[in-house]
Amino acid sequence: MSVEVKIPAVGESITSGVVSVWHKKSGDYVQAGDALFTLETDKVSTEITAEKAGVLETKAKEGQEVKIGEIVAVIDDSKTAPDTGGKKEESSKATPAPKPADKPPLSPSVRRIVEEEKLQSDKISGSGKGGRLTKGDVLAATEGRSAGTVPAAETTATSAPETEVSKDGQSQDGRVTRRKMSPLRRKIAAQLVMAQHTAAILTTFNECDMSAVQKTRADAQDAFTKKHGAKLGFMSFFIKATVEALKTVPAINGRIEDDYFIQNNYHDIGVAVGTERGLVVPVIRDADKKSFADLEREIAEFAVKAREGKLKIEDLTGGTFTISNGGVYGSLLSTPILNPPQSGILGMHKIMPRPMAVDNKVEVRPMMYLALSYDHRAVDGKEAVTFLVKVKECIEDPAKLPLDF
């Protein structure tokens, strides 16, 4: 009997993905739970595993875009695992083949890049603990190969045809480097274009004085860290302020679906996190019901998962509103793009000391520009401005927030 391997549903706004890497090949015997292939969407990469043991027959190629529910492989579970011979296996265990150097196993995210880029991991020096390869190591190797700095042994080992070298490589004069976009990068690009084509995106701006939040944070930091084992950051203040603003202007916490407006009566806030392979937006569920400590712990956990490539689909779907902090990269002002099907996204920016008029006197204050991009089909200008003013008020007077340090 054959078991069909289908592309699973991975979120309300995701209709397709890309089979980026097959971890097993046609004809391989797979065990239940074995990783078959990596599925990349505009939100995350995830490994799809075998539900039953049997012989695999693939029906989709690497790099192929597939729809949700599409059959990409079948597993013949009527066949049993090949007999390797107990004595032979026992003797091989007793006298293992010598290896030039045992390296720590590759993490899923590193292995995915190695397989996608057809790198030889044993020829790359690891900078991690115990010589472990990090994502930065393999990405640097990829860039080095594109620039022609990788040893010839690596480039010839891929046995890529000459036409591939001419397409993905460096021009003879070294002025241009051409490299194929990763499936995840292509999906992100398509999603961003789709967002601008399907929503009436408008951005409104304001600025807030960060003095009060900085003082509140500094005063509570030591006790907070000692009590909760986590540092008190600015993001939790902005999440709390966003929740208060969404309660004031509920329309921004909704979305348009065909001819209907869907009002979300819960507050699942997405926090954009930049990674080496693209932007991801993990979602903090029921942010209105969580304490500052809960928020800070979740933010820290998501940051670690994002860096290690361990975010799951359920971590990234179902958000009702998004916050993006370009300030960590030095951005002073930007117009964030909506995260469909949401109707709003708040952009935070770099804190800059600037001269401000305070009580008819000029004072230097730590100021941050705020930007709210919203879907004008669902949200009026008055509502958008009201939302942003509410965020500003809560940040400039943290006493308006439910402080529970």
Secondary structure by P-SEA (a helix, b strand, c coil): cbbbbcccccccccccccccccccccccccccccccbbbbcccbbbbbbbccccbbbbcccccccccccccccccccccccccccaaaaaaaaacccccccccccccaaaaaaaaaacccccccccccccccccaaaaaaaaaaaaaccccaaaaaaacccaaaaaaccccccccbbbbbbcaaaaaaaaaaaaaaaccbbbbbbccccaaaaaaaaaaaaaaaaaaccccccaaaaaaaaaaaaaaacccccccccccbbbbbcccbbbbbbbcccbbbbbbbcccccccaaaaaaaaaaaaaaaaaccccccccccccbbbbbcccccccbbbbbbcccccbbbbbbbbbbcccccccbbbbcbbbbbbbbbccccccaaaaaaaaaaaaaaaaccccccccc
